[in-house]
Amino acid sequence: MGWRVLLSQDAERDIEDLYHFIARRDGADTAERILGEIEAAITGLDAFPERGNIPKELVSIGLGEYRELHHKPWRVVYRIMGQDVVVYCVVDGRRDMQSFLERRLLR
């Protein structure tokens, strides 16, 4: 039996915002293609949630329970909790990730 993959409200909002950003910049077809690739990676966590690495920004503050997938430049940050994989954010990795992750995950 696989894990159940869940999206937090913040992650759902991130995906919606990302779609609109890419669609405005590069067109709806490109946005659909990129979001489809990101969503396929997220869906794939139901079989192999441990495949992601621990974000270096979180290791530096002693948090090792979160993992991430990359679809450059975007990063998908998630946590395995029992049989659930909870996705907390889908974010542009070029931003100040240390501050962003501390705000998003430690509030």
LUMLO-271465 format. One record per residue (C-alpha): residue number from 1; residue in three letters; x, y, z. Coordinates in nm, 3 decimals. Example, Ala and Ser with C-alpha at 12.3 -4.5 7.8 and 13.67 -1.06 7.14 Angstrom:
2
{1,ALA,{1.230,-0.450,0.780}}
{2,SER,{1.367,-0.106,0.714}}
***
This chain:
107
{1,MET,{0.000,0.000,0.000}}
{2,GLY,{0.131,0.345,-0.091}}
{3,TRP,{0.131,0.664,0.105}}
{4,ARG,{-0.151,0.915,0.079}}
{5,VAL,{-0.034,1.246,-0.069}}
{6,LEU,{-0.204,1.557,0.067}}
{7,LEU,{-0.160,1.923,-0.024}}
{8,SER,{-0.180,2.192,0.241}}
{9,GLN,{-0.391,2.497,0.161}}
{10,ASP,{-0.069,2.695,0.119}}
{11,ALA,{0.063,2.441,-0.134}}
{12,GLU,{-0.265,2.450,-0.329}}
{13,ARG,{-0.241,2.830,-0.339}}
{14,ASP,{0.125,2.808,-0.447}}
{15,ILE,{0.031,2.583,-0.740}}
{16,GLU,{-0.251,2.813,-0.847}}
{17,ASP,{-0.025,3.121,-0.822}}
{18,LEU,{0.250,2.943,-1.014}}
{19,TYR,{0.009,2.851,-1.293}}
{20,HIS,{-0.105,3.212,-1.329}}
{21,PHE,{0.252,3.344,-1.320}}
{22,ILE,{0.375,3.106,-1.591}}
{23,ALA,{0.062,3.152,-1.804}}
{24,ARG,{0.105,3.532,-1.803}}
{25,ARG,{0.476,3.507,-1.882}}
{26,ASP,{0.492,3.209,-2.120}}
{27,GLY,{0.134,3.115,-2.209}}
{28,ALA,{-0.125,2.868,-2.086}}
{29,ASP,{0.022,2.571,-2.274}}
{30,THR,{0.359,2.614,-2.104}}
{31,ALA,{0.193,2.662,-1.765}}
{32,GLU,{-0.010,2.344,-1.810}}
{33,ARG,{0.296,2.147,-1.916}}
{34,ILE,{0.514,2.264,-1.625}}
{35,LEU,{0.238,2.223,-1.367}}
{36,GLY,{0.162,1.878,-1.507}}
{37,GLU,{0.526,1.780,-1.453}}
{38,ILE,{0.526,1.918,-1.098}}
{39,GLU,{0.196,1.748,-1.017}}
{40,ALA,{0.327,1.417,-1.157}}
{41,ALA,{0.630,1.445,-0.928}}
{42,ILE,{0.403,1.518,-0.631}}
{43,THR,{0.171,1.228,-0.717}}
{44,GLY,{0.474,1.000,-0.743}}
{45,LEU,{0.543,1.057,-0.375}}
{46,ASP,{0.273,0.797,-0.302}}
{47,ALA,{0.521,0.526,-0.396}}
{48,PHE,{0.862,0.675,-0.304}}
{49,PRO,{0.830,0.959,-0.049}}
{50,GLU,{1.182,0.910,0.087}}
{51,ARG,{1.341,0.996,-0.248}}
{52,GLY,{1.361,1.369,-0.174}}
{53,ASN,{1.652,1.526,0.004}}
{54,ILE,{1.636,1.728,0.326}}
{55,PRO,{1.642,2.101,0.242}}
{56,LYS,{1.982,2.243,0.339}}
{57,GLU,{1.816,2.553,0.483}}
{58,LEU,{1.632,2.335,0.734}}
{59,VAL,{1.930,2.118,0.822}}
{60,SER,{2.111,2.437,0.927}}
{61,ILE,{1.843,2.507,1.190}}
{62,GLY,{1.813,2.146,1.307}}
{63,LEU,{1.499,2.039,1.119}}
{64,GLY,{1.544,1.706,0.947}}
{65,GLU,{1.188,1.584,0.906}}
{66,TYR,{1.111,1.775,0.587}}
{67,ARG,{1.213,1.671,0.236}}
{68,GLU,{1.205,1.833,-0.104}}
{69,LEU,{1.180,1.755,-0.473}}
{70,HIS,{1.321,1.983,-0.740}}
{71,HIS,{1.172,2.088,-1.071}}
{72,LYS,{1.413,2.371,-1.129}}
{73,PRO,{1.375,2.641,-1.037}}
{74,TRP,{1.079,2.524,-0.826}}
{75,ARG,{1.105,2.326,-0.506}}
{76,VAL,{0.834,2.108,-0.352}}
{77,VAL,{0.874,2.083,0.026}}
{78,TYR,{0.692,1.803,0.208}}
{79,ARG,{0.691,1.590,0.520}}
{80,ILE,{0.618,1.221,0.574}}
{81,MET,{0.376,1.172,0.863}}
{82,GLY,{0.278,0.809,0.918}}
{83,GLN,{0.115,0.694,0.593}}
{84,ASP,{0.061,1.053,0.476}}
{85,VAL,{0.290,1.273,0.270}}
{86,VAL,{0.194,1.636,0.329}}
{87,VAL,{0.313,1.892,0.073}}
{88,TYR,{0.366,2.229,0.240}}
{89,CYS,{0.487,2.446,-0.047}}
{90,VAL,{0.576,2.470,-0.412}}
{91,VAL,{0.814,2.764,-0.434}}
{92,ASP,{1.067,2.931,-0.661}}
{93,GLY,{1.403,2.819,-0.525}}
{94,ARG,{1.573,3.140,-0.637}}
{95,ARG,{1.416,3.336,-0.353}}
{96,ASP,{1.551,3.365,0.002}}
{97,MET,{1.459,3.008,0.093}}
{98,GLN,{1.591,3.028,0.450}}
{99,SER,{1.349,3.306,0.546}}
{100,PHE,{1.063,3.163,0.340}}
{101,LEU,{1.084,2.814,0.490}}
{102,GLU,{1.117,2.946,0.844}}
{103,ARG,{0.807,3.162,0.793}}
{104,ARG,{0.603,2.893,0.617}}
{105,LEU,{0.696,2.590,0.828}}
{106,LEU,{0.761,2.736,1.174}}
{107,ARG,{0.459,2.958,1.216}}
***
